[in-house]
Amino acid sequence: MADLPPALSTPSRRHADANLDGIRVQKPRRAAPADAVRPTRAEVNLAALRHNLGVVARHAGSAQVWPVLKADGYGHGAPAVARTLERAGAQGFCVALLEEAVELREAGVVVPLLVMGGYYGGAYEEIAARGLVPVIYDVSHLEGLTRAARAAGRTVNVHVKVDTGMARLGVRMDDLEAFAAKVERHPEICITGLMTHLACAEAAPSASSELAGYTELQIARFNEAFERLVRAGVKPRVRHVANSAAILRGIARFDAVRPGIAIFGIAPIAAPSASSSELRPAMRIRTEIVDLRTIHAGESVGYGALFRAARTSVIATMPVGYADGLSRHLSNRGHVLVHGRRAPIVGAVSMDMSMLDVTDIPGVALHDEVTVLGSQEGRLGKDTISAGEIADHAGTIPWEILTSISRRVPRFYREP
């Protein structure tokens, strides 16, 4: 087990605040492993990250691989993940927020960083100074970046996003030529890339024909947008569309791909089973039992008395709750692992603690390990609690499970 690499744990680099042209960019903070007191922690397997990058790279063919590390690297800790993947050959990274890109630069990441969210808060000088690549789709972006480029005395490279059917961000198809004409008035800006976002690439093969064909429609629109922009004088060198599902399906790979959840070992539902089995989940969340008590039949557990014992029961308390990312929807529904055997979560998941029914697990003691997410092998067996299983119980998707793990849970990085 290893802590953060020294370059990532230096407070002066990780916690410094940028302040350019009056815009202060506050870097996010995370609980430091060295400061951990309670036994709840997330363990990230760096070898699994490198393995998953290799799987994605094989499916990407000749396309460059730019992992998406938004939302603190899908909850895994973006700086450490980025440093690991950069050394393993990732050619760039994608984030959603300018703050996320600044955090990676502060951590010493040198490969290109694509900022996809489109909201820059006027901090265009920060983009130019740090050599970031913003995604643009609005005239205000052109104006702000031009000012920053002139102040820095350099050209700013950007990627243009086109809306092919997501209806969220991007230049509308009807506005492509008008946007290209406006770009010509800003020579300080160089459009080096073109992208779009797929809405239905994760759709299961059994989905309706309309839903199944939507990805193909978006790809056709993207090709049309590229051709129209080229005719209008805008000639992006790099085109990128594919997310994890599209990569594993072998479609929309173009010049670069943007894998997100696959990097962290979880295959989207549309991925072929062979590809899914290649991926290795990279995170395990563990804690310990901090209290044990026996209750009688009819006694209740937790807020709202949502659970009442039908028999004499042994109830264990673990120090992890919804403030750590354990969804309250798991109340009376989810499971954890103790000694390699499943124990049901009983009563309401509270902010900092949750209770387990360990009546059927013999020999449970204080400080026994509890696995909340991931695999555990113990004296009673071996089992796995996957992000997909937790998502099913909580009525959501694995993406939300991973990104909900809060920053107060310290991340420990290890090599097997």
N, C-alpha and C positions, 0 to 999 in steps of 0.2 A: 504494500500500500504506500502510495506516495502522495505528498501534499502538492499544492500548486508549484509549478516551476518557479524559480526565483524571479524571473522577469515578469511573471504575472502577479506576484504577490507583493511587489514593491509599492507601498502606499503612495509615494510621491508620483508614481506613474499612473497607477490605476485610479486614484481618487482625485487627481488634479482636475480643476475646472477650467475650461477654455473661456476666454472673454475677448472676442474680436468684434470691433465696431459696435460695442455696446450690447451684443447678443451673448448671453452667458449660456453655455451648453453644459449642463450638469450630467456627469457620467453616473450611471446607476451603480449602486453599491450592493454587495452580497455578503452574507455572513461568512467570516473567515474561518477556515477549519481550525486554526490555532486558537480561536476564541470559543470553540464549541464546548458547551458544558453538558447539555442534555444529550442523550445517546442517539437522537434522531439525525440522520444524515443521508445524503444521496451519494452513491458510489458510481463513478463513471469509468467504464472500461475503455481505455485509450486504444487498445489493440482492436476492439470491436469497431471503433470509429474508422480506423485505418482499413480494416477488412471491408466494411460497408462502402467506403470510398472506392476500393478496388472493384467491388461488385458493380457499382454504378458506372465506373469508368469502362468496364467491359461492355455494358449495355449501351453506353453512349457512343461507342464506335470512335470515330475521329473527332467528335465534338469535344470542346473543352468542358471541364466540369467546374462549375461555380456553386458550391454548396450554399444553401440558404441558412443563415445563422441568426435570423431575427428572433425576437422574444427570448433573448439570452440563450441563443443556441438551442431553441426548443426546450428550454429548461435545463440544459446540461452545463451551462456556463460557457458563454460565447468566447471569451479570450482563450481559455485553455483548449477548447475544441478547435478554434482557428489555428492556434500555434501547432497543434498536432497535425491537422489536415494540411496545413501549408507545407510542413516538412514532408508529408506523405505525397505531395504532388498536386494538391488543389491549385488551379490556376487563377482563382479569384474567389470572392465571397459576395453574397447578396445579403443585405439587411433591409429592414423596413424604415428605420428612423436614422436621422442624422446622428443622434446621440449614440446609437449602436455602432455606427461606423467610427465615430471618434473614440469610443471605448476600445475598438480593435486596433486603431492606430496607436493609441496610448500603450497598448499591450505589445507593440513592436511588430505587428503584422504589416508586411510590405507589399503583398500582392494587391491587385486592383480590388477596390471595394465599391460595389454598386448599391446606391441608396434608392430603393424602389418606392418608398411611401409617398413621395411627391410633396410632402409638407416640410418646408425648410425654415419657416419662421423668420425669414429675413436674414438668416445666418449664411448668406452666400459667400462671404469672405472666408468663413471656416471651410467651406467646400473647396475653394480654390487653394487655400493655404495648405491643406492636407492632401491634395491630389485625389480627392474623392470623385466618383463618377455618378452624378445625379441622373435620375430618370425624370424626364420632363414631358409635359403634355399641354402646358398652358402658357399664354403670352407672358404672364408675370414672371415665369421662370426665366425666359429669355432676357427680360430686362434686368432682373436681379443678378443673374450670372454674368451679363455683360459688364455691369458695374464692377463686380468682383474681379473679373478677368483683367480689366483695365488697371485696377488698383494693384493687382499682383504682377502685372506685366507679362501675362502668359495666356495661352489659349486654354479654355476649359473643355474637356471632352465630356460629352453627354450621350445618353441613350434616349430615344423617343419611344414612348409607349403608345400603342394604338389600341383602341377599344374594338375588339372583334366580336363582342357579345356578352361580356361580363357586366357591362353597364355600371362600372365602379370608377375606374380611372382610365385615362387614355384619350388620345385624339380620336374624335368620331370619324368614321369613314367618310362622311360627307364633307369634313373640314380639312382633309389631308392637303389638298393643293393650296388652300389659304394659309395653312400652318407653314408649309414649305416656303411660301413667299415671304412670310415674316422672318423665317430663319435666315434668309438671304441678307436681311438688313442687320444681322448681328454676326459679323465675321469673327468676332472673338470666341464664338462658340462653334465647336466642331462636333457634328453628329457622327459618332463612331458605331452606334448600335441601334437596333430596332427590336422591340419586344412586344409581346402581348401576354395575357393571362388566361389560361384555360379554365372554363367553368365546370366542366363535366368529365374530366379525364379519369376521375376516380369511380365513375359509374360502373356498376357491376355488369358483366356481359349479358345478364338477363334483363337489363333495363329496357324500357320501351324503345322502339326504333327511332323515335324522335330524339330521345335523350342520347341514345348511343351514337347517333349521327351528328350530334352537336359539335363534338370535337373536330370532326372532319370539316364541318362548315366553318369553324373558327380558323382552322389551318388554311382553308381556301381564301378566306378574307384576308388573312395575314399575308399570304403570297400576293394577293391583289394590291394590298397596301404598299408592300415593298416595291412592286413594279411601278405604281403610280408615283411614289416618292422619288424613285430614280429618274423617271421622266421629268419630274419637277425640279431636278437638280440636286436632290438630297440622296447621297449614296452611302448608306451605313455599311460598314465592313463586317459587322458581326450581327447575326440574327439569333435570337434565343426565345424559346417558347416552352419547352418541355419541363414539366414538374416530375416528381417521383413516379407517378402513375404512367405518364407518357413515356418516360425513359424505359421503364420495365416492360412496357408494351411495344417498345421499338418504334415509336412514332414521334413526329415533330422535333427531331433532334437538331436539325440545322447546324449552326456553327458552335453553339454552346448549349449547355443544359443547366437547369437550376434545381437540383435535388434538395428536398427538404427532409421530410420525415424518414425517407429511406436511409439517409446518412446515419440516423439514430437507431436503425435496426427494425423499423416497422414498415411493412409493405402496405400501400393503399389497397383498398378492396378490389380494384380492377386488375391488380398485378397478377400475372400467371403464377401458379403454385410453385413451379420450379424456382422462379426468381425470388418468391417470398421466402422459401426455405433457406436460401443462401444468406439472408440478412441475419445479423446478430444484434439483439437489443443491447444497448450500451449502458443503460442505467439500472441501478438497483437501489431501492430505498429500504433502509433498515432502521429499527429502533429497538427498544427493550421494554420488557414488562417492569413497571415501576410500582405496581400495587396488585395484591391478590386478596380476594375476600370471598367468603361463601355466603350466599343468600338463600333464603327459603322460598318455597313455592308461593307465588302470589306477590313477592316483592318486586319492585320496579327498578329500572336502571336508567339513569340519565335524565336530561331535560324532557319535560312533557310526559314522563313515564311511558315512553313509546314502547318499551319492552317490559313484559312481566314474566317472571320465571314460571314455567309450568312444572318445575321440579327443583329440588335442591341443586344449586348451580354454583360453579366456581367462575368468578368474573375477574378478568385481568384488565388493568388499565395500561394503556400505552400513551406516551407523550407526543402525539401527533394528531392534528385536527384540521379543520377546514382552513385555518389561517396558514397552514403549511401546504395546502393543495389537496387534502383528502376531502373529496366532495361530500357535502352534507346529504346528498342523494344516496350515499352508501349506507345511511342509517338503516339498520335491520336488514341490509341487503348484501353488502360486500363481505369479502373474506380476506384474511391474512394468513401467513404461514408461521407456525410454531413447531419446532422440532420436525420440520418437513411435512406437517399435517395441517390441513385447513382448519381455521378457527373463524366462526362467523362474527362479524361486527354486530353488536347488540346495542339497542338504544340509539339515541341521537348522537351523531358525530358533533362534538362541540368544537370550539375555536382552537383549543390547545391540546385536547385529550380525546381519546375514544376508548370504548370498552369492548372486550371480547369475551365470548363464552368459551372457556377452555375446559369445561367439565369432562369432555371426552378425550382429553389429551393428558395421559398420566404423567406424573412426575414434573409438572410445570413448577418453576420456581422464579423468584424475583431475579431480574436481570437477564432472564432468558431472551435470546434474540427473537425479534419479530420481523418478518419480511413483508413489507407492504406492497412493494412492486419488485418483480424479478423472481429469480429462482432461489430455492433453499433446499439443502440436503441435510437431514438430521437423523436422529436415531429411530424415528418412526416412518421415514420415507423421504421422498424427493418430489417436489412439485413446483409449479410456476404460477405466479399471478401476473398476467400480461396487462399491458396498457389497454389492449382491446377488450379484455374481460372487464376491467374496471369501467371502461367507457360504456359497455353494454349495461352494467348495473346502474350507472349514473345517468343513462339516457343521453349520452353525448358521443364524441369521437375521440380516438387516441390523441389527436393533435392537442385537444383541450386538456386532456389529462396531463401530458408532459409539460405544457407551457403554464399550467396552473401551479406547479411546484414552486413555492415562493422562495424569495431570496433569503429568508431567514433560515432555510434549511441549508447548511453548508455542503458544498460539493467537495468530495474527496476523489482524486484522480489516481488510478492504479494501472499498473501493467501486470498481466497475469503471470 
